[in-house]
């Protein structure tokens, strides 16, 4: 079985991460040093996301998971 991952898949991942973190497009575009228009093209799957942005996205995600595991749960 072969699983293919395309630009749309990573775009959806980027959009989900942005919304889950409660960041707006301007903040994320500034974080990655790109324009808001370029960010939207990535999120819509119209362009392939460059490796450096994907690497940063995953690195931030894993750091967030480690921080959540280290802090006690609030009720």
C-alpha positions in Angstrom: 0.0 0.0 0.0 1.3 3.4 -0.9 0.3 6.6 0.9 0.8 9.8 -1.0 1.1 13.1 0.7 0.6 16.2 -1.3 0.7 20.0 -0.9 -3.0 20.0 0.2 -2.3 17.6 3.0 0.5 19.8 4.4 -1.5 22.9 3.8 -4.3 21.5 6.0 -1.8 20.5 8.6 -0.4 24.1 8.6 -3.9 25.6 8.9 -4.9 23.2 11.7 -1.7 24.1 13.6 -2.4 27.8 13.2 -6.0 27.6 14.3 -5.3 25.2 17.2 -2.6 27.6 18.4 -5.0 30.5 18.1 -2.7 32.5 15.9 -3.8 34.7 13.1 -2.3 34.7 9.6 -0.2 37.8 10.2 1.5 36.2 13.2 2.3 33.0 11.4 3.5 34.7 8.3 5.8 36.8 10.4 7.1 33.7 12.2 8.0 32.0 8.9 9.2 35.3 7.3 6.7 35.1 4.4 3.8 37.2 3.2 0.3 36.5 4.3 -0.6 35.8 0.7 2.1 33.2 0.4 0.9 31.6 3.7 -2.6 31.3 2.2 -1.2 29.7 -0.9 0.5 27.1 1.2 -2.6 26.5 3.3 -4.8 26.0 0.2 -2.3 23.5 -1.3 -1.6 25.7 -4.3 2.2 25.6 -3.6 4.4 23.1 -2.0 5.6 24.2 1.4 9.4 24.6 1.6 11.4 22.2 3.8 12.5 24.9 6.2 8.9 25.9 7.0 7.9 22.3 7.4 10.8 21.6 9.7 9.9 24.7 11.8 6.3 23.6 11.9 7.1 20.1 13.2 9.8 21.4 15.6 7.3 23.9 17.2 4.7 21.1 17.4 6.9 18.7 19.2 8.1 21.4 21.6 4.5 22.2 22.3 3.7 18.6 23.1 6.7 18.3 25.4 5.6 21.5 27.3 2.0 20.2 27.7 3.3 16.8 29.0 5.6 18.6 31.5 2.8 20.9 33.0 0.2 19.6 35.3 -3.4 19.4 33.9 -5.6 22.3 35.1 -9.2 21.5 36.1 
